[in-house]
Amino acid sequence: MFIAPFLMPFLGSGKKLRKTSGIALIVYFVYLLLGIISLLFLIPSITEVNSTLSIYILSRRANFGSFIQRIDALFILIWIMSIFNYLAITTHFSLVSFKKIANIKYESGMAFCFAGIIYVISLIPKSTSDLHLFNGTIYKYVSIIFVFFITNFILLWAYIKKKKAIKKGES
């Protein structure tokens, strides 16, 4: 829910806000229900504890009669839907922010550029060990630099740009 304050300018008020809130509540309820059901089905099949991807490993051991042999497909479906929703939301806010920073009128061309960048970045890691290495070493320091230095630079640049616009308006 850290995105909620940023959503208000996009939602407006009245009917549109009620409709969007209702749809979001239904989608959230479906995700929650699917997650709880899939976890509850796994409880009787726990035989060993593994620290890496334990829910996925446990889901491969589950048997529910002859009609449901493995429930890991449900986990994968929930994970994929969650990842796509997160990616769509963050990409949209990135596009809106970049559009305002760069003073671009139409964002359709930028959307294709952002999608291409995301696709190329997704092709970089060759295995999950590469992802663990990236997360443990590189991402930690890059995110600190981005959060503390680049965002402050962008805010300072926007402040200077606004002051120049005010001075030009007064002259």
Helices and strands as residue ranges (DSSP letters): H 4-11, H 15-42, G 43-45, H 54-61, H 72-102, H 108-122, H 128-133, I 134-138, H 139-145, I 146-150, H 151-170
